Amino acid sequence: MPMNAKTKPNWAGEGLLSQFVNLLIQTKPIYRLMKQQARQVLIKTAEKNGISWRKNCEILEKSSAKQQLEVITNPDIAYPDYYQVPFHAYSEGNLCWQAAFEAPSATYSMGLRVWPQEDLTWEVAQNRLRSSFHQLLAQHIPTKVQDILDIGCSVGISTLALHRFYQQQQEHPVHTVGLDLSPYMLAVAKTLDVDGEISEWLHAKGENTGLPSNSFDLVTLQFVVHELPSAATIKVFTEVQRLLRPGGYIALVDNNPKSPVIQNLPPVLFTLMKSTEPWSDEYYLLDIEEALQEVGFEPPVTIPSDPRHRTIISKNLEFRI
């Protein structure tokens, strides 16, 4: 399901620029330097804008997160190969404490990259980032939402924001599950969920959750699909279609290939991005709207939700054969 070449950045796919960047990444000494540079850019951007990166890590290291790990880990999980490659500047990917302890600060930094010219505080930028997604859900999902699943929830910031949005909109209780493949991330999520607002933090694969069929009204993937190879994405969509009630919705928010910001990233930035995102080429080449329809969803709505990201919302078929 390739995407029209005009809709992807020229630094993704099979073009000469993309091949050159990929060659640099595959050269180990250069890759190590790129990884270090990408990490320094993240930390400096965060701390320059009031995010106490190092202090936040120290607080989590001293918290109860490590005690949560054994409780939350599913010992039957077999990690897929794609999840065991280096990404996000961590040689162990998301399967380590460093990634988990730094994830909140990295997440808080996301909004700052969306509106760099507006001199926003990180709190305002983060709220705008989340609200842009939530408001589109409110506009395009007319049905009652009671049971929510957030796949690839990381340390739960997206999950808590989504849960609170729906809980504030409705009088009835909202039951939300956060699912991730990293028990380290989930241990931090459970620690940050100080009031126990989330029904369950579940260690499972998005492709095979083990959850019952027809049990959710809404399933979200927030900034997750660009971290997956295409084959895994399609398996996750198939699993979501099973989990949703007839008439339920899948909603995802992620990088927008048509965004002028993404299309025109400076060479240094897109090289650093690709060095920490091993599946980005597959993401930009996948026609997500077509993939959703092929597994049983109605034609989706795609909306640019901010200068860098798009939101895609699709309804599960009312009747299944």
Secondary structure, DSSP 4 states (H G I P E B T S, - for coil): -BPPGGGS-TTSSSSHHHHHHHHHHHSHHHHHHHHHHHHHHHHHHHHHTT--HHHHHHHHHTSSHHHHHHHH--TT----GGGGS-BTTBTTTTSSHHHHHHHHHHHHHHHHHHSTTTT--HHHHHHHHHHHHHHHHHHH--S---EEEEET-TTSHHHHHHHHHHHHH-SS--EEEEEES-HHHHHHHHHH-TT--SSEEEE-BTTB--PPTT-EEEEEEES-GGGS-HHHHHHHHHHHHHHEEEEEEEEEEEE-TT-HHHHT--HHHHHHHHHH-TTHHHHHHB-HHHHHHHHTBPPPEEEE-SSSEEEEEEEBPSS--
